[in-house]
Amino acid sequence: MSNNISKELQEALNRCKEAQIERKKRQQQYCINKYYEKKEAERNENAKR
């Protein structure tokens, strides 16, 4: 019985870990996108002058 629970728990932990990794990737991608948006805005601002 306890073996099944630990297996279920292990699967739950693995899913949780995967979700954390995905969140981290999305967060990094968001930061990268923001960085380039800012650079693009600065370029456009400089081009107007």
Secondary structure, 3 states (H helix, E strand, C coil): CHHHHHHHHHHHHHHHHHHHHHHHHHHHHHHHHHHHHHHHHHHHHHHHC
